[in-house]
Amino acid sequence: MNISELKKQGIKDFAGAVSGGLDSCTVTHWLASQGLNVHAFTVDLGQPDEENLDSIAERMRACGAVDAEIVEGKDALADAGLKVIQSQARYEGGYWNTTGIARPITTAAILERVKEKGLGVFFHGATGRGNDQVRFQLVTNMLQPELAVYAPWRDQEFIAKFPGRQKMLDYCQANKLPIKPPRVSRYSTDANFLGLTHEAGDLEDVTLSPSFVEPEMGVWAKDASDKPELVSIRWEQGVPVSINGKKVSPVQAFQQANRIAGAHGVGIGTHVVENRYVGIKSRGIYESPGMELLGKSYEFLLQFVLDRRARKLYDHLSEVIATQIYEGYWLDLATTSALAALEPMTRLATGTIAVRLYKGNVSFDTARDVSHSLYTDDASMEEVGNYDHVDAEGFVKVIGVSAKNFGVRQRPELD
């Protein structure tokens, strides 16, 4: 869908998801120059790299937006982040899906305002080569199927005028738009309080070490403290309710976990060469200290709770949910059903897990008050427990029947 088609339909009001950067300023002014009413929305996701979100709204108005709003999204993002942890939904190579889960939260928050204001088009600045265009599109299609979605980077008219960032910069300077001074950076960053994603620029060259990346949520492991730190997290039905004995809300849990883990280099600089949904590979450097700390703690708790059949189901659901989030299907039937299947396991995840942080690592320390733990003294080497060693004689004979048959009938042919 291009701008000419939309204008022919008589649609005048465009609602945009904007971050306040060069792309946002350029698109907003360009649409306004076409005689369209641009309504700019920025969702507050606790972006670590943004000191003043209100300044984004001011810049958007100065770029021609008829209005600009900051929409609250931190609570919704924390709730979604917890579901990512509860499902251990990491994409290829350990990426905690921090941007993947933020996009549906961002879109849903904006669409509420779009519906309230009766706006006709939703636009975003995602490129035609990435995953985000899919995430914005699918969430909009699922929540407001009748709403048109406009992506400037898929519009030939826009691309012809702005084939690259330099043309955008020239345009903004020529029109005296209040863009932020271009920061000298060797890569691009996307941020929310669940984590940062770094990609593009010099990171596209895999012959270069990613050590030039400057962490914003902590430090590289090599620069972390030489003194380990013990952290205790209390979980109740899959929710962290206190850290080191102090009560926390979901948002506070992430904020505190980010601060504590980031200082020890935990979750800083995760390197992944991943398969994008559009079918191409990309290289990303990820920061998600809080997700890594909380996620590892929760995984240690699950080891006490899940039996081997539940564990097999859990691992399958985890992989399904991770891929669903990455590909933009957070709201569909498959994800909804997978999360529902996890609910009984999550309900049993109660206990206090202490972990030790040191130089980027999270190691198990102790477990206490795990009320639904299946770990008992039955496996002890001492004379305790309900498991009688003698009872295993018949069990081993039964499972040995097939092993003997294999040894007689098949194994000789394989030697």
C-alpha positions in Angstrom: 0.0 0.0 0.0 1.5 3.4 -1.0 0.7 6.9 0.0 -1.1 7.7 -3.3 -3.6 4.9 -2.8 -4.4 6.0 0.7 -4.9 9.6 -0.3 -7.3 8.5 -3.1 -9.4 6.8 -0.4 -9.7 10.2 1.3 -7.9 9.1 4.5 -6.4 12.1 6.2 -5.5 11.0 9.7 -2.4 8.8 10.2 -1.4 7.4 13.5 2.3 6.6 13.9 4.5 4.6 16.2 7.5 6.9 16.6 10.8 6.8 18.6 11.8 10.4 17.9 14.8 9.6 15.7 15.8 10.5 12.2 13.3 8.2 10.6 10.4 9.4 12.8 11.2 13.1 12.1 11.5 12.5 8.4 8.4 10.4 7.9 6.3 12.7 10.1 7.3 15.9 8.2 7.0 14.1 4.8 3.5 12.9 5.5 2.5 16.3 6.9 3.8 17.9 3.7 1.4 15.6 1.8 -1.5 17.4 3.5 -2.1 14.6 6.0 -2.7 14.8 9.7 0.0 13.0 11.6 -0.8 11.8 15.2 2.4 10.6 16.8 2.5 8.1 19.6 5.5 7.0 21.6 5.1 4.2 24.1 6.9 4.4 27.4 8.8 1.1 27.8 11.3 2.4 30.3 13.9 2.9 27.5 17.3 3.0 29.1 18.8 5.1 26.4 16.1 7.9 26.5 16.4 10.5 29.2 13.2 12.4 28.5 10.4 10.9 26.5 8.5 14.2 26.6 11.2 15.7 24.3 10.2 13.1 21.7 6.6 14.5 21.6 8.0 18.0 21.3 10.1 17.1 18.4 7.2 15.3 16.6 5.1 18.4 16.9 7.9 20.6 15.6 8.1 18.1 12.6 4.5 18.7 11.7 2.5 16.3 13.8 -0.9 17.7 14.8 -0.5 16.0 18.2 1.9 13.8 19.9 1.4 11.6 23.0 3.4 9.5 25.4 1.5 6.2 26.1 2.2 4.2 29.2 3.4 0.6 28.5 5.8 -0.4 31.3 3.3 -2.6 33.2 2.2 -4.4 30.1 5.8 -5.0 29.1 6.7 -6.4 32.5 3.7 -8.8 32.4 4.7 -9.9 28.9 8.4 -10.2 30.0 7.4 -12.5 32.8 5.6 -14.8 30.4 8.8 -14.9 28.3 10.7 -16.0 31.5 8.0 -18.4 32.6 8.2 -20.1 29.2 12.0 -19.7 28.8 11.2 -18.4 25.3 14.6 -17.6 24.0 15.2 -17.6 20.2 18.2 -19.1 18.4 21.4 -18.8 20.4 19.9 -17.5 23.6 18.2 -14.2 22.5 15.5 -13.4 25.1 13.1 -11.9 22.5 13.3 -8.5 24.2 12.4 -6.6 21.1 10.1 -9.3 19.7 7.9 -9.1 22.8 8.0 -5.3 23.0 6.5 -4.8 19.5 3.0 -6.3 20.2 3.0 -4.3 23.5 3.8 -1.1 21.7 1.3 -1.7 18.9 -1.6 -2.7 21.2 -1.0 0.4 23.4 -1.1 2.7 20.3 -4.1 0.9 18.8 -6.2 1.6 21.8 -5.7 5.4 21.2 -6.2 4.9 17.5 -9.6 3.4 18.1 -10.6 6.0 20.7 -9.7 8.8 18.3 -11.1 7.2 15.2 -8.0 7.4 13.1 -7.8 5.7 9.7 -4.2 4.5 9.2 -1.5 3.1 11.4 2.1 3.6 10.2 5.5 2.5 11.5 9.1 3.0 10.5 10.2 -0.6 10.2 12.2 -1.6 7.2 11.2 -4.1 4.5 14.2 -6.3 5.4 13.5 -7.0 9.0 11.1 -8.7 11.5 9.5 -5.7 13.0 7.4 -4.9 9.9 5.8 -8.3 10.4 5.2 -7.8 14.1 3.5 -4.4 13.6 1.4 -5.7 10.8 0.2 -8.9 12.4 -0.7 -7.4 15.7 -2.7 -4.7 13.9 -4.4 -7.3 11.7 -5.4 -9.3 14.7 -6.6 -6.4 17.0 -8.1 -4.1 14.4 -8.5 -6.0 11.1 -10.2 -3.1 9.4 -7.3 -0.7 10.0 -4.9 0.1 7.1 -1.2 -0.2 7.8 1.3 2.0 6.1 5.0 1.2 6.0 7.0 4.0 4.3 10.0 1.7 3.8 7.7 -0.5 1.6 6.4 2.5 -0.4 8.3 3.1 -3.7 7.4 6.8 -3.5 9.1 7.2 -0.2 12.1 5.0 -1.1 12.6 7.0 -4.3 12.9 10.2 -2.3 14.8 8.7 0.7 17.0 5.9 -0.5 19.2 6.1 2.5 19.8 7.8 5.8 22.0 10.6 4.3 19.1 11.7 2.2 16.9 11.8 5.3 19.6 13.9 7.1 19.8 16.3 4.2 16.0 16.6 4.1 15.8 17.3 7.9 18.5 19.9 7.8 17.0 21.6 4.7 13.6 21.8 6.5 15.3 22.8 9.8 13.7 19.9 11.7 14.7 19.5 15.3 16.4 16.1 15.0 18.8 15.0 17.7 22.5 15.6 16.8 23.6 12.5 15.0 25.5 10.4 17.4 28.8 8.9 16.2 27.9 5.3 16.4 29.1 2.2 14.7 25.8 0.4 15.0 22.1 0.8 15.7 20.3 0.2 19.0 16.7 -0.5 20.0 15.8 -0.3 23.6 13.3 -1.1 26.3 13.8 -2.1 30.0 13.8 -5.8 29.1 16.9 -5.4 27.0 18.8 -3.7 24.2 19.5 -5.0 20.7 22.5 -3.8 18.8 22.8 -4.5 15.0 23.7 -3.0 11.6 26.7 -0.7 10.8 30.0 -2.2 11.7 28.3 -5.2 13.4 27.4 -6.5 9.9 31.1 -7.3 9.4 31.6 -10.6 11.2 35.3 -10.4 10.7 35.3 -7.7 13.4 35.1 -8.5 17.1 31.9 -7.0 18.7 34.1 -5.7 21.5 33.6 -2.1 20.2 30.0 -2.2 21.4 29.5 0.0 24.5 27.1 -1.6 26.9 24.3 0.6 28.3 22.8 -1.8 30.8 26.0 -2.9 32.5 29.6 -3.8 31.7 31.4 -6.5 29.8 32.1 -9.5 32.0 35.9 -8.8 31.8 35.2 -5.4 33.4 32.9 -6.7 36.1 33.7 -6.8 39.8 36.2 -9.4 41.1 33.9 -10.0 44.0 30.9 -12.4 43.5 27.4 -11.4 44.7 24.7 -13.6 46.1 21.2 -12.8 45.0 18.0 -14.4 46.5 14.8 -14.3 44.5 11.4 -15.4 45.9 9.0 -16.8 43.3 5.3 -17.3 43.9 3.4 -19.1 41.2 5.9 -18.1 38.6 6.1 -14.4 39.7 9.2 -12.8 41.4 7.7 -11.2 44.5 10.9 -10.2 46.3 14.6 -9.8 45.6 17.0 -10.1 48.6 14.1 -10.0 50.9 12.5 -6.8 49.6 9.1 -6.9 48.0 9.0 -5.9 44.3 6.4 -5.4 41.6 7.0 -6.9 38.2 8.4 -3.6 36.9 10.6 -3.2 39.9 11.8 -6.8 39.6 13.1 -6.1 36.1 14.6 -2.8 37.1 16.5 -4.2 40.1 17.6 -7.3 38.3 18.9 -5.2 35.5 21.0 -3.1 37.9 22.3 -6.0 39.9 23.1 -8.3 37.0 24.4 -5.6 34.7 27.1 -4.7 37.2 28.4 -8.3 37.0 28.3 -8.5 33.2 25.4 -10.9 33.3 23.4 -11.0 30.0 25.7 -8.4 28.4 26.9 -9.0 24.9 25.0 -12.1 23.9 26.1 -12.8 20.3 23.7 -14.3 17.8 23.7 -14.8 14.1 20.0 -15.5 13.7 17.5 -16.4 11.0 15.1 -13.5 10.4 11.5 -14.4 9.6 11.9 -12.8 6.1 14.5 -15.5 5.3 17.8 -13.7 5.7 20.5 -13.9 8.5 21.5 -11.0 10.7 24.0 -10.5 13.4 22.9 -9.1 16.8 24.5 -8.2 20.1 22.1 -8.3 22.9 21.9 -6.9 26.4 19.3 -8.3 28.8 20.9 -8.6 32.3 17.6 -8.7 34.2 16.1 -11.3 31.9 19.2 -13.4 32.3 19.2 -13.2 36.1 15.5 -13.8 36.5 15.4 -16.4 33.7 18.3 -18.5 35.1 16.8 -18.3 38.6 13.4 -19.5 37.3 15.1 -22.3 35.3 16.7 -23.6 38.5 13.3 -23.5 40.2 11.8 -25.5 37.4 14.4 -28.3 37.8 12.8 -29.0 41.2 9.2 -28.9 40.0 9.0 -30.6 36.6 9.0 -34.4 36.1 10.6 -35.8 33.0 7.3 -36.0 31.0 6.3 -32.5 32.0 9.8 -31.3 31.2 9.6 -32.7 27.7 6.3 -31.0 27.1 7.6 -27.8 28.6 10.7 -27.7 26.4 8.5 -28.2 23.3 6.1 -25.4 24.3 9.1 -23.2 25.1 10.5 -23.5 21.6 7.0 -22.9 20.1 6.4 -19.8 22.1 9.9 -18.4 21.4 9.4 -18.8 17.6 5.9 -17.4 17.8 7.1 -14.2 19.6 10.0 -13.7 17.2 7.8 -14.1 14.1 5.1 -11.7 15.4 2.4 -14.2 16.5 2.2 -13.3 20.2 -1.6 -12.9 20.1 -2.6 -15.8 17.9 -4.3 -19.1 18.9 -1.1 -21.1 19.0 0.6 -18.8 21.5 -2.5 -18.4 23.5 -2.9 -22.2 23.7 0.8 -22.8 24.5 0.7 -20.3 27.3 -2.5 -21.9 28.7 -0.8 -25.3 28.6 2.1 -23.9 30.7 -0.3 -22.4 33.3 -0.4 -25.5 35.6 3.4 -25.7 35.7 3.7 -22.0 36.4 1.2 -22.4 39.3 3.5 -24.9 40.9 6.6 -22.7 40.5 7.0 -21.4 44.1 10.2 -21.2 46.0 13.3 -19.1 46.9 16.3 -19.5 44.7 19.6 -18.0 45.6 22.2 -17.6 42.8 25.8 -16.3 42.7 26.8 -13.7 40.1 30.4 -13.5 38.9 32.0 -12.2 35.7 29.0 -12.7 33.5 27.9 -16.1 35.0 24.8 -17.0 37.1 25.4 -20.2 39.2 23.0 -22.0 41.5 23.6 -21.5 45.2 20.6 -22.7 47.3 16.9 -23.5 47.1 14.5 -23.0 50.0 10.8 -23.4 50.6 10.1 -25.0 47.2 6.7 -26.2 48.2 6.0 -28.4 45.2 9.5 -29.8 44.8 9.8 -33.4 43.6 13.4 -33.6 44.9 13.4 -36.0 47.8 15.8 -38.3 49.7 14.8 -41.3 47.4 18.0 -40.7 45.4 20.3 -40.6 48.4 23.3 -42.9 48.7 22.5 -43.2 52.4 20.1 -45.6 54.1 17.1 -43.3 53.8 14.1 -42.8 51.4 11.3 -45.0 50.1 13.2 -46.4 47.1 14.4 -49.9 47.9 17.5 -50.8 45.9 16.3 -54.4 45.6 13.1 -53.3 43.8 15.2 -52.2 40.9 16.2 -55.8 40.0 13.0 -56.5 38.2 13.0 -53.1 36.5 16.5 -53.6 35.1 15.7 -57.1 33.9 12.6 -55.9 32.0 14.3 -53.0 30.2 17.3 -55.4 29.5 15.1 -57.7 27.4 15.2 -55.4 24.4 18.9 -54.7 24.9 19.7 -58.4 24.8 17.6 -58.9 21.6 19.5 -56.1 20.0 22.8 -57.6 21.1 21.9 -60.9 19.5 20.0 -60.0 16.4 21.3 -56.6 15.2 24.5 -55.5 16.8 26.8 -58.0 15.1 25.7 -56.7 11.7 26.7 -53.1 12.7 30.3 -53.9 13.8 
